[in-house]
Amino acid sequence: MKIDWGTGLVIGMVAFISFIMYFVVTMMTSNEYDHD
């Protein structure tokens, strides 16, 4: 299975966005990081 640079770029962007969203949701839902 060969992945061209366009497909790799899309996969990389999706992985990066999901990684960021995971941290945002973790910070929002955790009581450990209490902020105003």
Secondary structure as GFF3:
##gff-version 3
##sequence-region A 1 36
A	DSSP	alpha_helix	5	29	.	.	.	ID=ss1
###
